[in-house]
Amino acid sequence: MIHAPEPWWLPALLALSLFGDALISVRPPLFIQRCLDGVGFPREWWWALIAIKLAATAGLLVGLKYPGVGLATAVGVIAYFVCAAFAHYRARFLGSEFWINCLGMLALAVAAALPFVV
């Protein structure tokens, strides 16, 4: 059964992280550029990542009131970062960007999904 998230701040922290990531991705700093180039993600599609992160932010915040939306969004964010981890692995781009940013956000997404189901 899907429950209102307790603690509520885990999905909120993930939403804040994704929102901040989307904001800085508008004019990506060097470490984000290096990461996206390192996995071979085309520059003309970088805007899509911003849209995805903003949509996920909204879904997680709505999910604080409507837990089904929050769980679905958290699962989507987990899938996003699993795909990102696979892209890093496939490109053999396994530096700090992979271990800290990609896997760190994946761990936060998993932690944010748990309050909806536990």
Beta strands, then each sheet from edge to edge (+ up, - down):
end
